[in-house]
Structures are given as structure tokens and as C-alpha cells.
Amino acid sequence: MRRTRTTGDAAASRVAVTARSNRAKADRDPAEWMPPLPEAHCRYVGEWTATKLRWGLSVDQAEAYALKVYAEACETTVVHHTPAP
């Protein structure tokens, strides 16, 4: 997964989901939950990573490992982020 900076905003990462899916995710990170559709994994991992970069948030070891494993299958995913003010 490649990382780049852009002038976009994190609002682009908002995706409409069902209430059931939102409840299933709750506050779990990618080590504990991924979207039920495999074709959504790369987008989810990319947007999760962009949000972490934007806000300078840390990741724990399990989260970092999960992101790495999923990202290996996302060769064409480019992470766009703008550091938060």
C-alpha cells in the first residue's frame, strides 16, 4: 500500500452501511473486525490508515499486523490523507 498526501478531507471516508453492520463493528479496529464483503477490505484498510495518519493516531501491535496483512492484497490502493490542523 502506497501513502501520499493530498489536500482532501476525511469526509470522503464516510460510507453508508446497514445498522446491523454498524453494530457489528462497534468500536473494533481491523484486527477485530472487517467489512463482511471481501471486495470492501482494501477500501476499508486504506481509509482506516488515512484516518490514523491524518490525526497522528497510534496503532497497537495486533492492529498494525492486521493492517499489514490486509494491505499486502491491496497493491493498487493509494492512501490519501491531509494532516489535521
GUFINU-800126 format. One record per residue (C-alpha): residue number from 1; residue in one letter; z, y, x. Coordinates in steps of 0.1 Angstrom, whole numbers, padded with zeros to 4 digits, m for minus. Layout:
// GUFINU-800126
ATOM     i   aa       z       y       x
ATOM   NUM    a       Z       Y       X
...
// end
This chain:
// GUFINU-800126
ATOM     i   aa       z       y       x
ATOM     1    m    0000    0000    0000
ATOM     2    r   m0010    0034    0014
ATOM     3    r    0010    0065    0009
ATOM     4    t   m0004    0100    0006
ATOM     5    r    0009    0134   m0006
ATOM     6    t   m0007    0153   m0034
ATOM     7    t    0002    0183   m0055
ATOM     8    g    0005    0162   m0087
ATOM     9    d    0037    0159   m0107
ATOM    10    a    0058    0128   m0115
ATOM    11    a    0049    0132   m0152
ATOM    12    a    0019    0110   m0146
ATOM    13    s    0042    0080   m0142
ATOM    14    r    0053    0081   m0178
ATOM    15    v    0038    0052   m0197
ATOM    16    a    0043    0043   m0233
ATOM    17    v    0059    0009   m0238
ATOM    18    t    0074   m0010   m0266
ATOM    19    a    0111   m0006   m0274
ATOM    20    r    0116   m0043   m0266
ATOM    21    s    0101   m0038   m0231
ATOM    22    n    0122   m0007   m0225
ATOM    23    r    0154   m0025   m0235
ATOM    24    a    0144   m0055   m0212
ATOM    25    k    0140   m0031   m0182
ATOM    26    a    0171   m0011   m0189
ATOM    27    d    0182    0004   m0155
ATOM    28    r    0170   m0025   m0134
ATOM    29    d    0148   m0020   m0103
ATOM    30    p    0117   m0040   m0092
ATOM    31    a    0140   m0067   m0076
ATOM    32    e    0154   m0075   m0111
ATOM    33    w    0125   m0066   m0135
ATOM    34    m    0088   m0062   m0135
ATOM    35    p    0064   m0055   m0164
ATOM    36    p    0055   m0086   m0184
ATOM    37    l    0018   m0082   m0177
ATOM    38    p    0009   m0091   m0141
ATOM    39    e   m0020   m0066   m0142
ATOM    40    a    0006   m0038   m0146
ATOM    41    h    0025   m0047   m0114
ATOM    42    c    0006   m0027   m0089
ATOM    43    r    0007    0005   m0110
ATOM    44    y    0044    0000   m0117
ATOM    45    v    0052   m0006   m0080
ATOM    46    g    0031    0024   m0070
ATOM    47    e    0048    0047   m0094
ATOM    48    w    0082    0034   m0086
ATOM    49    t    0076    0041   m0049
ATOM    50    a    0062    0076   m0056
ATOM    51    t    0093    0085   m0076
ATOM    52    k    0116    0072   m0048
ATOM    53    l    0096    0093   m0023
ATOM    54    r    0094    0124   m0044
ATOM    55    w    0132    0126   m0048
ATOM    56    g    0142    0111   m0015
ATOM    57    l    0160    0082   m0031
ATOM    58    s    0172    0052   m0012
ATOM    59    v    0165    0016   m0019
ATOM    60    d    0187   m0013   m0014
ATOM    61    q    0177   m0044    0006
ATOM    62    a    0167   m0065   m0025
ATOM    63    e    0146   m0036   m0039
ATOM    64    a    0129   m0030   m0006
ATOM    65    y    0120   m0066   m0003
ATOM    66    a    0106   m0068   m0039
ATOM    67    l    0085   m0037   m0034
ATOM    68    k    0071   m0051   m0001
ATOM    69    v    0062   m0085   m0017
ATOM    70    y    0045   m0069   m0047
ATOM    71    a    0028   m0043   m0026
ATOM    72    e    0011   m0069   m0005
ATOM    73    a   m0010   m0078   m0035
ATOM    74    c   m0019   m0041   m0042
ATOM    75    e   m0044   m0034   m0014
ATOM    76    t   m0062   m0007   m0034
ATOM    77    t   m0031    0011   m0047
ATOM    78    v   m0026    0045   m0033
ATOM    79    v    0008    0061   m0038
ATOM    80    h    0006    0099   m0046
ATOM    81    h    0037    0120   m0045
ATOM    82    t    0049    0155   m0041
ATOM    83    p    0083    0161   m0026
ATOM    84    a    0107    0176   m0051
ATOM    85    p    0115    0212   m0046
// end
